């Protein structure tokens, strides 16, 4: 299969951005097929699955930040400094 270089780039970006989300939905949330019929019902079901996925990502990110703050790793100070977030302000907010 011979693809145009621009098409290869599009497929590469899609593979990095979208495919892991669908893989998570299929494996963890067991979304192999929709349980309801009708466009509005399927939209609602898909929205609920994506909401659950996004909430799990938020919880995981907050948990990671909380662990980094508790562990006191000095090397992570540069990570927060680059992003413009002060480590002390995060410590006050999450601890």
Buried (B, 14 or more C-beta within 10 A) or exposed (E): EEEEEEEEEEEEEEEEEEEEBEEBBEEEBEBEEBEEEEEEEEEEBBEEBBEBBEEEEEEEEEEEBBEBBEEEEEEBEEEBEEEEEEBEEBBEEEE
